[in-house]
Amino acid sequence: MGMSTIAAQPRIIGRMAPVRVTTPARTQAPARAAVPSAAPTGRLTLTRRGRVVIALLGLVLATAGVMGGRAVADGPQQATEVQTYSVQSGDTMWSIAQGVAQPGEDVRDVVIRLQRLNDLGDSSLLAGQVLMLPVTD
């Protein structure tokens, strides 16, 4: 056996003495394994989270396209044929609506329809005002 081996072993005589173990003080954080950076290849690489976000975005856009198309398709079914009427002194929206209403039709509904047809905010009229009235058969 070599001399260095004997010198490195502690000698124990009699009782065992307490052994003090010391560790070197840390002066910096432990080194992490370096992640090799991939050379840029010009391709886009998505993570799982990125793929989920792209899929959800596509779903939202597809849903918005379907809903938007449906809103345009829900327009009026047929045009209303109209005639013009010049308001005379003493005319009221109620009296005009009574003349336009079909038998059994509620005059209040006709008043509202006339207001919408003529883009009126209320039922007040002025003499000489021109109204559009639906043609009755």
MDAnalysis code that builds the backbone (N, CA, C; Angstrom):
import MDAnalysis as mda
import numpy as np

u = mda.Universe.empty(411, n_residues=137, atom_resindex=np.repeat(np.arange(137), 3), trajectory=True)
u.add_TopologyAttr("name", ["N", "CA", "C"] * 137)
u.add_TopologyAttr("resid", np.arange(1, 138))
u.add_TopologyAttr("resname", ["MET", "GLY", "MET", "SER", "THR", "ILE", "ALA", "ALA", "GLN", "PRO", "ARG", "ILE", "ILE", "GLY", "ARG", "MET", "ALA", "PRO", "VAL", "ARG", "VAL", "THR", "THR", "PRO", "ALA", "ARG", "THR", "GLN", "ALA", "PRO", "ALA", "ARG", "ALA", "ALA", "VAL", "PRO", "SER", "ALA", "ALA", "PRO", "THR", "GLY", "ARG", "LEU", "THR", "LEU", "THR", "ARG", "ARG", "GLY", "ARG", "VAL", "VAL", "ILE", "ALA", "LEU", "LEU", "GLY", "LEU", "VAL", "LEU", "ALA", "THR", "ALA", "GLY", "VAL", "MET", "GLY", "GLY", "ARG", "ALA", "VAL", "ALA", "ASP", "GLY", "PRO", "GLN", "GLN", "ALA", "THR", "GLU", "VAL", "GLN", "THR", "TYR", "SER", "VAL", "GLN", "SER", "GLY", "ASP", "THR", "MET", "TRP", "SER", "ILE", "ALA", "GLN", "GLY", "VAL", "ALA", "GLN", "PRO", "GLY", "GLU", "ASP", "VAL", "ARG", "ASP", "VAL", "VAL", "ILE", "ARG", "LEU", "GLN", "ARG", "LEU", "ASN", "ASP", "LEU", "GLY", "ASP", "SER", "SER", "LEU", "LEU", "ALA", "GLY", "GLN", "VAL", "LEU", "MET", "LEU", "PRO", "VAL", "THR", "ASP"])
u.atoms.positions = np.array([
    [0.840, -1.170, 0.000],
    [0.000, 0.000, 0.000],
    [0.882, 1.228, 0.000],
    [0.336, 2.222, -0.660],
    [1.160, 3.426, -0.764],
    [1.049, 4.292, 0.446],
    [1.930, 5.179, 0.559],
    [2.018, 6.068, 1.703],
    [0.871, 7.059, 1.738],
    [0.426, 7.488, 0.610],
    [-0.645, 8.474, 0.570],
    [-1.950, 7.888, 1.076],
    [-2.149, 6.596, 0.903],
    [-3.375, 5.976, 1.351],
    [-3.417, 5.920, 2.863],
    [-2.324, 5.638, 3.485],
    [-2.285, 5.544, 4.941],
    [-2.435, 6.924, 5.567],
    [-1.843, 7.927, 5.004],
    [-1.898, 9.269, 5.566],
    [-3.289, 9.867, 5.454],
    [-4.055, 9.454, 4.477],
    [-5.372, 10.040, 4.271],
    [-6.388, 9.467, 5.245],
    [-6.140, 8.303, 5.833],
    [-7.095, 7.706, 6.745],
    [-6.868, 8.263, 8.138],
    [-7.936, 8.620, 8.860],
    [-7.767, 9.140, 10.225],
    [-7.402, 8.021, 11.180],
    [-6.657, 8.372, 12.138],
    [-6.269, 7.388, 13.149],
    [-7.210, 7.500, 14.319],
    [-7.648, 6.387, 14.786],
    [-8.553, 6.367, 15.931],
    [-7.807, 5.703, 17.079],
    [-7.723, 6.403, 18.169],
    [-7.057, 5.859, 19.340],
    [-8.076, 5.895, 20.473],
    [-8.310, 4.780, 21.073],
    [-9.207, 4.718, 22.226],
    [-10.647, 4.986, 21.834],
    [-11.230, 6.027, 22.468],
    [-12.620, 6.371, 22.174],
    [-12.709, 7.156, 20.876],
    [-13.887, 7.127, 20.322],
    [-14.071, 7.891, 19.104],
    [-14.364, 9.334, 19.467],
    [-13.678, 10.176, 18.831],
    [-13.890, 11.606, 19.046],
    [-15.003, 12.093, 18.121],
    [-15.771, 13.091, 18.572],
    [-16.813, 13.629, 17.685],
    [-16.175, 14.207, 16.423],
    [-16.860, 14.008, 15.353],
    [-16.352, 14.478, 14.069],
    [-17.193, 15.654, 13.623],
    [-16.539, 16.701, 13.244],
    [-17.226, 17.886, 12.737],
    [-17.124, 17.864, 11.223],
    [-18.274, 17.953, 10.579],
    [-18.307, 17.953, 9.121],
    [-18.662, 19.362, 8.680],
    [-17.866, 19.890, 7.842],
    [-18.151, 21.232, 7.319],
    [-18.378, 21.126, 5.824],
    [-19.269, 21.972, 5.345],
    [-19.525, 22.027, 3.906],
    [-19.086, 23.389, 3.399],
    [-18.644, 23.456, 2.194],
    [-18.223, 24.755, 1.667],
    [-19.419, 25.691, 1.535],
    [-19.228, 26.958, 1.805],
    [-20.291, 27.962, 1.711],
    [-20.640, 28.200, 0.248],
    [-21.917, 28.371, 0.021],
    [-22.359, 28.647, -1.346],
    [-22.243, 30.143, -1.597],
    [-21.621, 30.472, -2.659],
    [-21.481, 31.884, -3.005],
    [-22.369, 32.265, -4.176],
    [-22.854, 31.279, -4.910],
    [-23.730, 31.567, -6.030],
    [-24.729, 30.429, -6.188],
    [-25.780, 30.680, -6.932],
    [-26.811, 29.677, -7.156],
    [-26.224, 28.528, -7.958],
    [-26.764, 27.352, -7.734],
    [-26.235, 26.217, -8.481],
    [-26.461, 26.414, -9.974],
    [-25.511, 25.972, -10.703],
    [-25.586, 26.137, -12.154],
    [-26.657, 25.222, -12.717],
    [-27.444, 25.741, -13.651],
    [-28.472, 24.946, -14.310],
    [-27.917, 24.454, -15.626],
    [-28.467, 23.387, -16.023],
    [-28.016, 22.838, -17.291],
    [-28.398, 23.799, -18.400],
    [-27.502, 24.129, -19.225],
    [-27.761, 25.049, -20.317],
    [-28.610, 24.365, -21.369],
    [-29.663, 25.057, -21.810],
    [-30.530, 24.533, -22.843],
    [-29.972, 25.007, -24.173],
    [-29.628, 24.095, -25.004],
    [-29.076, 24.538, -26.281],
    [-30.160, 25.228, -27.093],
    [-29.849, 26.382, -27.649],
    [-30.827, 27.116, -28.437],
    [-30.830, 26.557, -29.843],
    [-32.045, 26.337, -30.312],
    [-32.174, 25.792, -31.650],
    [-31.920, 26.893, -32.662],
    [-31.268, 26.550, -33.703],
    [-31.006, 27.528, -34.752],
    [-32.326, 27.843, -35.442],
    [-32.621, 29.127, -35.723],
    [-33.888, 29.471, -36.367],
    [-33.991, 28.801, -37.733],
    [-35.123, 28.137, -37.929],
    [-35.316, 27.429, -39.190],
    [-36.312, 28.133, -40.081],
    [-36.948, 29.213, -39.608],
    [-37.942, 29.918, -40.401],
    [-39.337, 29.355, -40.243],
    [-39.515, 28.308, -39.453],
    [-40.823, 27.719, -39.209],
    [-41.334, 28.157, -37.858],
    [-42.632, 28.320, -37.767],
    [-43.274, 28.695, -36.516],
    [-43.633, 27.427, -35.759],
    [-43.204, 27.338, -34.513],
    [-43.526, 26.187, -33.685],
    [-44.457, 26.647, -32.574],
    [-45.624, 26.005, -32.480],
    [-46.599, 26.373, -31.465],
    [-46.585, 25.370, -30.321],
    [-46.780, 25.899, -29.134],
    [-46.919, 25.037, -27.971],
    [-48.354, 24.508, -27.936],
    [-48.618, 23.628, -27.025],
    [-49.976, 23.090, -26.887],
    [-50.951, 24.222, -26.558],
    [-50.530, 25.112, -25.685],
    [-51.371, 26.249, -25.308],
    [-51.653, 27.132, -26.525],
    [-50.658, 27.345, -27.359],
    [-50.832, 28.150, -28.555],
    [-51.809, 27.517, -29.532],
    [-51.723, 26.203, -29.690],
    [-52.648, 25.500, -30.580],
    [-54.083, 25.605, -30.062],
    [-54.269, 25.540, -28.735],
    [-55.607, 25.655, -28.151],
    [-56.155, 27.065, -28.400],
    [-55.316, 28.081, -28.226],
    [-55.760, 29.462, -28.443],
    [-56.159, 29.663, -29.901],
    [-55.378, 29.156, -30.830],
    [-55.687, 29.298, -32.253],
    [-56.990, 28.574, -32.589],
    [-57.191, 27.389, -32.025],
    [-58.419, 26.637, -32.282],
    [-59.641, 27.388, -31.747],
    [-59.548, 27.948, -30.539],
    [-60.660, 28.700, -29.966],
    [-60.956, 29.960, -30.774],
    [-59.920, 30.639, -31.235],
    [-60.100, 31.835, -32.047],
    [-60.819, 31.488, -33.357],
    [-60.438, 30.384, -33.970],
    [-61.114, 29.947, -35.187],
    [-62.573, 29.630, -34.940],
    [-62.857, 29.002, -33.815],
    [-64.237, 28.667, -33.468],
    [-65.074, 29.926, -33.259],
    [-64.505, 30.912, -32.580],
    [-65.226, 32.175, -32.353],
    [-65.504, 32.873, -33.676],
    [-64.518, 32.920, -34.566],
    [-64.723, 33.576, -35.856],
    [-65.755, 32.841, -36.702],
    [-65.733, 31.525, -36.677],
    [-66.725, 30.756, -37.434],
    [-68.130, 30.999, -36.895],
    [-68.267, 31.036, -35.573],
    [-69.573, 31.295, -34.957],
    [-70.064, 32.690, -35.300],
    [-69.179, 33.672, -35.257],
    [-69.566, 35.050, -35.591],
    [-69.994, 35.144, -37.047],
    [-69.333, 34.418, -37.929],
    [-69.712, 34.427, -39.340],
    [-71.088, 33.841, -39.570],
    [-71.392, 32.764, -38.869],
    [-72.705, 32.130, -39.013],
    [-73.793, 33.032, -38.445],
    [-73.544, 33.612, -37.282],
    [-74.547, 34.471, -36.654],
    [-74.752, 35.749, -37.465],
    [-73.673, 36.320, -37.996],
    [-73.782, 37.539, -38.790],
    [-74.561, 37.283, -40.067],
    [-74.326, 36.151, -40.707],
    [-75.054, 35.808, -41.915],
    [-76.533, 35.602, -41.653],
    [-76.854, 35.064, -40.511],
    [-78.243, 34.829, -40.151],
    [-78.967, 36.154, -39.928],
    [-78.290, 37.141, -39.353],
    [-78.919, 38.430, -39.087],
    [-79.294, 39.122, -40.395],
    [-78.464, 39.008, -41.411],
    [-78.758, 39.617, -42.699],
    [-79.920, 38.905, -43.372],
    [-80.000, 37.597, -43.212],
    [-81.039, 36.814, -43.870],
    [-82.406, 36.994, -43.224],
    [-82.483, 37.586, -42.036],
    [-83.746, 37.734, -41.337],
    [-84.467, 39.038, -41.680],
    [-84.233, 39.597, -42.841],
    [-84.880, 40.844, -43.253],
    [-86.357, 40.626, -43.546],
    [-87.049, 41.703, -43.954],
    [-88.474, 41.566, -44.240],
    [-88.707, 40.595, -45.401],
    [-89.814, 39.889, -45.362],
    [-90.109, 38.859, -46.347],
    [-90.624, 39.453, -47.656],
    [-91.450, 40.498, -47.562],
    [-91.961, 41.104, -48.779],
    [-92.130, 42.602, -48.570],
    [-92.083, 43.336, -49.669],
    [-92.226, 44.785, -49.610],
    [-93.694, 45.142, -49.409],
    [-93.914, 46.296, -48.796],
    [-95.267, 46.782, -48.581],
    [-95.589, 47.817, -49.648],
    [-96.665, 47.621, -50.354],
    [-97.087, 48.595, -51.356],
    [-97.748, 49.761, -50.635],
    [-97.355, 50.989, -50.986],
    [-97.859, 52.171, -50.280],
    [-98.448, 53.173, -51.268],
    [-99.257, 54.075, -50.703],
    [-99.773, 55.238, -51.429],
    [-99.539, 56.447, -50.544],
    [-99.457, 57.621, -51.124],
    [-99.229, 58.831, -50.329],
    [-100.567, 59.455, -49.954],
    [-100.553, 60.117, -48.816],
    [-101.745, 60.800, -48.317],
    [-101.297, 62.119, -47.713],
    [-101.953, 63.197, -48.092],
    [-101.650, 64.524, -47.555],
    [-102.593, 64.787, -46.378],
    [-102.019, 65.063, -45.218],
    [-102.794, 65.254, -43.992],
    [-103.617, 66.532, -44.123],
    [-104.926, 66.413, -43.792],
    [-105.852, 67.547, -43.832],
    [-106.021, 68.106, -42.420],
    [-106.484, 69.314, -42.313],
    [-106.742, 69.932, -41.020],
    [-107.792, 69.098, -40.285],
    [-107.516, 68.738, -39.047],
    [-108.435, 67.952, -38.229],
    [-108.143, 66.457, -38.268],
    [-107.274, 66.023, -39.161],
    [-106.927, 64.596, -39.199],
    [-106.083, 64.230, -37.979],
    [-106.305, 63.015, -37.477],
    [-105.470, 62.471, -36.408],
    [-104.909, 61.131, -36.886],
    [-103.884, 60.692, -36.241],
    [-103.307, 59.390, -36.602],
    [-104.340, 58.297, -36.385],
    [-105.177, 58.456, -35.370],
    [-106.207, 57.463, -35.083],
    [-107.241, 57.398, -36.216],
    [-107.693, 58.563, -36.697],
    [-108.708, 58.567, -37.767],
    [-108.135, 58.015, -39.069],
    [-106.871, 58.305, -39.353],
    [-106.236, 57.766, -40.561],
    [-106.070, 56.262, -40.416],
    [-105.651, 55.784, -39.235],
    [-105.465, 54.354, -38.994],
    [-106.783, 53.602, -39.097],
    [-107.893, 54.213, -38.664],
    [-109.202, 53.571, -38.784],
    [-109.567, 53.358, -40.250],
    [-109.187, 54.312, -41.108],
    [-109.493, 54.177, -42.523],
    [-108.634, 53.118, -43.205],
    [-107.464, 52.822, -42.673],
    [-106.537, 51.868, -43.270],
    [-106.735, 50.460, -42.693],
    [-107.226, 50.357, -41.463],
    [-107.320, 49.071, -40.766],
    [-108.253, 48.101, -41.491],
    [-107.869, 46.840, -41.507],
    [-108.693, 45.762, -42.060],
    [-109.776, 45.420, -41.041],
    [-110.861, 44.822, -41.467],
    [-111.904, 44.441, -40.512],
    [-111.344, 43.494, -39.439],
    [-111.611, 43.799, -38.174],
    [-111.153, 42.984, -37.055],
    [-109.737, 43.307, -36.598],
    [-109.046, 44.195, -37.309],
    [-107.667, 44.553, -36.929],
    [-107.702, 45.637, -35.865],
    [-106.844, 45.520, -34.872],
    [-106.774, 46.489, -33.781],
    [-106.184, 47.795, -34.310],
    [-106.906, 48.900, -34.111],
    [-106.485, 50.204, -34.629],
    [-105.177, 50.648, -33.974],
    [-104.970, 50.249, -32.718],
    [-103.704, 50.625, -32.044],
    [-102.496, 50.041, -32.772],
    [-102.625, 48.808, -33.250],
    [-101.532, 48.189, -34.005],
    [-101.296, 48.912, -35.329],
    [-102.373, 49.374, -35.960],
    [-102.246, 50.093, -37.230],
    [-101.558, 51.439, -36.996],
    [-101.886, 52.120, -35.903],
    [-101.227, 53.394, -35.573],
    [-99.721, 53.177, -35.427],
    [-99.324, 52.137, -34.697],
    [-97.897, 51.849, -34.504],
    [-97.239, 51.511, -35.829],
    [-97.935, 50.739, -36.680],
    [-97.367, 50.381, -37.985],
    [-97.191, 51.620, -38.861],
    [-98.155, 52.548, -38.818],
    [-98.042, 53.787, -39.599],
    [-96.890, 54.661, -39.094],
    [-96.712, 54.723, -37.783],
    [-95.601, 55.493, -37.231],
    [-94.266, 54.921, -37.695],
    [-94.124, 53.610, -37.696],
    [-92.880, 52.975, -38.147],
    [-92.667, 53.161, -39.643],
    [-93.735, 53.021, -40.409],
    [-93.644, 53.156, -41.851],
    [-93.199, 54.566, -42.247],
    [-93.650, 55.578, -41.495],
    [-93.321, 56.970, -41.806],
    [-92.191, 57.521, -40.946],
    [-91.578, 56.660, -40.133],
    [-90.455, 57.048, -39.271],
    [-90.823, 58.240, -38.373],
    [-91.952, 58.107, -37.686],
    [-92.435, 59.160, -36.796],
    [-92.145, 58.782, -35.343],
    [-91.750, 59.764, -34.536],
    [-91.475, 59.523, -33.124],
    [-92.741, 59.428, -32.293],
    [-93.796, 60.156, -32.707],
    [-95.062, 60.109, -31.986],
    [-96.199, 60.205, -32.998],
    [-97.422, 60.400, -32.515],
    [-98.573, 60.392, -33.421],
    [-99.057, 61.797, -33.776],
    [-98.274, 62.830, -33.487],
    [-98.711, 64.187, -33.832],
    [-98.497, 64.432, -35.326],
    [-99.478, 65.143, -35.936],
    [-99.460, 65.412, -37.369],
    [-99.637, 66.901, -37.625],
    [-99.182, 67.343, -38.791],
    [-99.369, 68.720, -39.224],
    [-100.142, 68.723, -40.535],
    [-101.014, 69.724, -40.717],
    [-101.759, 69.832, -41.975],
    [-100.766, 70.020, -43.111],
    [-100.964, 69.281, -44.190],
    [-100.072, 69.345, -45.336],
    [-98.953, 68.305, -45.293],
    [-98.765, 67.658, -44.179],
    [-97.737, 66.612, -44.061],
    [-98.122, 65.433, -44.949],
    [-97.149, 64.862, -45.647],
    [-97.411, 63.733, -46.536],
    [-97.023, 62.442, -45.823],
    [-97.973, 61.509, -45.748],
    [-97.738, 60.207, -45.120],
    [-97.786, 59.106, -46.166],
    [-97.085, 58.032, -45.895],
    [-97.199, 56.813, -46.707],
    [-98.157, 55.890, -45.974],
    [-99.181, 55.419, -46.714],
    [-100.165, 54.518, -46.145],
    [-100.126, 53.216, -46.929],
    [-100.238, 52.081, -46.240],
    [-100.261, 50.813, -46.976],
    [-101.528, 50.716, -47.812],
    [-101.373, 50.157, -49.017],
    [-102.518, 49.992, -49.910],
    [-103.364, 48.835, -49.386],
    [-104.676, 49.096, -49.267],
    [-105.597, 48.057, -48.816],
    [-106.289, 47.453, -50.030],
    [-106.486, 46.170, -49.997],
    [-107.139, 45.485, -51.122],
    [-108.603, 45.590, -51.059],
])
